[in-house]
């Protein structure tokens, strides 16, 4: 989706992928944020709450709680100035996924 301030790139409701991923009365979300994150885990979690509230204003996300944060430094191309751009290779070739050099 990557709308708004661009920090929250995508959110997936994992229960849709497999019902066993969460208890019947809960929903498990996975979110990808593309920004230089602070050391604390609550700031990214709050960014997810704030962005979901703007995307879905009729819903409430106050009860959303953080279970875990995984920080993957090179998971998405194109958001760090010190990495190659996605269209850096010559010709009809584009970088995608994890890469750090060209």
C-alpha positions as CSV (number, residue, x, y, z in Angstrom):
1,X,0.0,0.0,0.0
2,X,2.8,2.4,1.0
3,X,0.5,5.5,1.4
4,X,0.5,8.3,3.8
5,X,4.0,9.0,5.2
6,X,5.4,5.9,3.5
7,X,6.7,4.2,6.7
8,X,4.3,1.3,6.6
9,X,4.8,-0.6,3.3
10,X,2.4,-3.5,3.8
11,X,0.2,-5.3,6.3
12,X,-0.8,-9.0,6.1
13,X,-3.5,-10.7,8.1
14,X,-1.8,-14.0,8.6
15,X,-5.0,-15.7,9.7
16,X,-6.0,-15.4,6.0
17,X,-2.9,-17.4,5.0
18,X,-3.5,-20.2,7.6
19,X,-6.1,-20.3,10.3
20,X,-3.6,-22.1,12.6
21,X,-1.5,-18.9,12.8
22,X,-3.7,-17.4,15.5
23,X,-6.4,-18.4,18.0
24,X,-10.0,-18.2,16.8
25,X,-10.7,-15.1,18.8
26,X,-7.5,-13.2,17.7
27,X,-6.0,-11.8,14.5
28,X,-2.2,-11.9,13.8
29,X,-0.8,-9.2,11.6
30,X,2.6,-8.9,9.9
31,X,3.7,-5.4,8.9
32,X,6.7,-4.2,6.9
33,X,8.0,-0.7,7.6
34,X,10.5,1.0,5.4
35,X,12.4,3.6,7.4
36,X,15.4,4.0,9.6
37,X,13.8,2.6,12.8
38,X,14.6,3.7,16.3
39,X,16.1,1.2,18.7
40,X,12.8,0.8,20.7
41,X,10.1,-1.5,19.4
42,X,7.1,0.7,20.5
43,X,7.8,3.5,17.9
44,X,7.3,1.2,14.9
45,X,4.3,-0.4,16.6
46,X,2.8,3.0,17.1
47,X,3.5,3.8,13.4
48,X,1.5,0.7,12.4
49,X,-1.4,1.7,14.7
50,X,-1.4,5.3,13.3
51,X,-1.2,4.2,9.7
52,X,-3.9,1.6,10.0
53,X,-6.2,4.2,11.6
54,X,-5.7,6.4,8.6
55,X,-6.2,3.6,6.1
56,X,-9.3,2.2,7.9
57,X,-10.8,5.1,9.9
58,X,-14.0,3.1,10.8
59,X,-12.0,0.5,12.7
60,X,-10.3,0.7,16.0
61,X,-6.6,-0.3,16.5
62,X,-6.1,0.7,20.1
63,X,-6.1,-2.9,21.3
64,X,-3.4,-3.8,18.7
65,X,-0.4,-5.2,20.7
66,X,3.1,-5.9,19.6
67,X,4.2,-9.5,19.9
68,X,7.6,-9.3,18.2
69,X,9.8,-7.2,16.1
70,X,12.3,-8.5,13.5
71,X,14.7,-6.0,12.0
72,X,15.9,-7.1,8.6
73,X,18.4,-4.4,7.4
74,X,18.4,-5.2,3.7
75,X,14.9,-6.6,3.1
76,X,13.6,-4.1,0.6
77,X,15.5,-2.3,-2.2
78,X,15.5,1.4,-2.9
79,X,15.0,3.0,0.4
80,X,18.6,3.5,1.5
81,X,20.9,5.9,-0.3
82,X,24.0,3.8,0.2
83,X,22.5,0.8,-1.8
84,X,22.1,0.5,-5.5
85,X,18.8,1.7,-7.0
86,X,16.4,-0.9,-8.3
87,X,17.1,0.2,-11.9
88,X,20.9,0.4,-11.7
89,X,21.7,-2.5,-14.0
90,X,21.7,-1.7,-17.7
91,X,18.9,-3.0,-19.9
92,X,15.6,-4.5,-18.9
93,X,16.8,-5.7,-15.5
94,X,15.6,-4.6,-12.1
95,X,16.8,-5.5,-8.6
96,X,14.2,-7.0,-6.2
97,X,14.4,-8.6,-2.8
98,X,17.7,-8.6,-0.8
99,X,20.8,-7.2,-2.3
100,X,23.6,-5.0,-1.1
101,X,26.0,-4.6,-4.0
102,X,26.0,-4.5,-7.8
